[in-house]
Amino acid sequence: MDVGDARASLARYGTLYLRRVFTKGEIADSKDGRDARWLAACFAAKEATLKSIGATSEPIDLRFVEIRPDASGELAVRLSGTCVEIAERAGIVRISVSVAVTHEVVAAIAVAQTTDDERE
């Protein structure tokens, strides 16, 4: 994702963009919407997470995927709503996400661990 896209969405739609895409926690982590790099990182991580759980064929509320730093500073993924159901059907028990951020570009990868992965 291009950080400029996040800036443009903020400039054009403001709080409407924030409230439609991000959770209250993600907005707070972005300095209440002022940190476009953080918002772009969250957006990219959300997209990667949705792909990792197989939620690509139906419209999903992006707020059903929350990306927040945990106590150690690592990014943690929390699913809610229909994303929980999709992940449970797929046997997914854990999702790890990694984000790389440059000045203007963000890339994210998410890895979904299934119950079968735990047995190995």
C-alpha positions as CSV (number, residue, x, y, z in Angstrom):
1,M,0.0,0.0,0.0
2,D,1.1,3.5,-0.7
3,V,1.2,5.8,2.3
4,G,0.0,8.6,0.0
5,D,-3.2,6.7,-0.6
6,A,-3.9,6.8,3.2
7,R,-3.1,10.5,3.3
8,A,-5.4,11.1,0.3
9,S,-8.3,9.2,1.9
10,L,-7.8,11.1,5.2
11,A,-7.8,14.4,3.3
12,R,-10.8,13.5,1.2
13,Y,-13.0,11.7,3.7
14,G,-11.5,12.5,7.2
15,T,-13.3,10.9,10.1
16,L,-15.7,9.0,7.8
17,Y,-12.6,7.1,6.4
18,L,-11.3,6.4,9.8
19,R,-14.6,5.2,11.2
20,R,-15.3,2.9,8.2
21,V,-12.0,1.2,8.1
22,F,-10.3,1.3,11.5
23,T,-11.2,0.3,15.1
24,K,-11.2,2.9,17.9
25,G,-7.9,1.4,19.1
26,E,-6.3,1.6,15.7
27,I,-7.4,5.2,15.4
28,A,-6.0,6.0,18.8
29,D,-2.7,4.3,17.9
30,S,-2.5,6.5,14.8
31,K,-2.5,9.6,16.9
32,D,-6.2,10.0,16.3
33,G,-5.8,9.7,12.5
34,R,-2.8,12.0,12.1
35,D,-0.3,9.2,11.4
36,A,-0.9,8.1,7.8
37,R,2.0,5.6,7.9
38,W,0.4,3.8,10.8
39,L,-3.0,3.7,9.1
40,A,-1.4,2.4,5.9
41,A,0.4,-0.3,7.9
42,C,-2.9,-1.3,9.5
43,F,-4.7,-1.4,6.2
44,A,-2.1,-3.5,4.6
45,A,-2.0,-5.9,7.6
46,K,-5.8,-6.1,7.5
47,E,-5.8,-7.1,3.8
48,A,-3.0,-9.7,4.4
49,T,-5.0,-11.1,7.3
50,L,-8.2,-11.4,5.3
51,K,-6.3,-13.3,2.6
52,S,-4.6,-15.6,5.1
53,I,-8.0,-16.7,6.5
54,G,-9.5,-17.1,3.1
55,A,-12.0,-14.2,3.4
56,T,-11.6,-13.0,-0.2
57,S,-14.9,-14.0,-1.8
58,E,-17.3,-11.9,0.3
59,P,-17.4,-8.3,1.5
60,I,-16.0,-8.0,5.0
61,D,-16.1,-5.1,7.3
62,L,-12.4,-4.2,7.7
63,R,-13.1,-3.3,11.4
64,F,-13.6,-7.0,12.0
65,V,-9.8,-7.3,11.8
66,E,-7.9,-5.2,14.4
67,I,-4.2,-4.7,14.3
68,R,-2.6,-3.4,17.5
69,P,0.8,-3.7,19.1
70,D,0.9,-6.0,22.1
71,A,2.8,-5.4,25.3
72,S,6.1,-6.4,23.7
73,G,5.5,-4.1,20.7
74,E,4.8,-6.9,18.3
75,L,1.7,-6.5,16.1
76,A,-1.2,-8.6,17.2
77,V,-4.3,-9.6,15.2
78,R,-7.8,-9.7,16.8
79,L,-10.7,-11.0,14.8
80,S,-14.3,-10.3,15.4
81,G,-17.7,-10.6,13.6
82,T,-17.8,-12.8,10.5
83,C,-14.0,-13.0,10.5
84,V,-14.1,-15.2,13.6
85,E,-16.6,-17.6,11.9
86,I,-14.4,-17.8,8.7
87,A,-11.3,-18.5,10.7
88,E,-13.0,-21.1,12.8
89,R,-14.4,-22.9,9.8
90,A,-10.8,-23.0,8.4
91,G,-9.5,-24.3,11.7
92,I,-7.3,-21.3,12.2
93,V,-6.1,-20.9,15.7
94,R,-3.5,-18.1,15.4
95,I,-2.5,-15.4,12.9
96,S,0.9,-13.7,12.8
97,V,1.4,-10.5,10.9
98,S,4.5,-8.7,9.9
99,V,4.7,-5.2,8.3
100,A,7.5,-3.4,6.6
101,V,7.2,0.3,6.3
102,T,9.4,2.7,4.2
103,H,8.8,6.4,3.9
104,E,6.0,6.0,1.4
105,V,5.3,2.2,0.9
106,V,3.9,-0.4,3.2
107,A,4.0,-4.2,2.7
108,A,2.4,-6.8,5.0
109,I,2.3,-10.5,5.3
110,A,0.0,-12.6,7.5
111,V,0.4,-16.3,8.3
112,A,-2.5,-18.3,9.6
113,Q,-1.8,-21.3,11.7
114,T,-4.3,-24.1,11.7
115,T,-5.1,-26.7,14.3
116,D,-3.3,-29.2,12.0
117,D,-0.1,-27.1,12.2
118,E,-0.1,-27.5,16.0
119,R,0.1,-31.3,15.8
120,E,3.3,-31.3,13.8
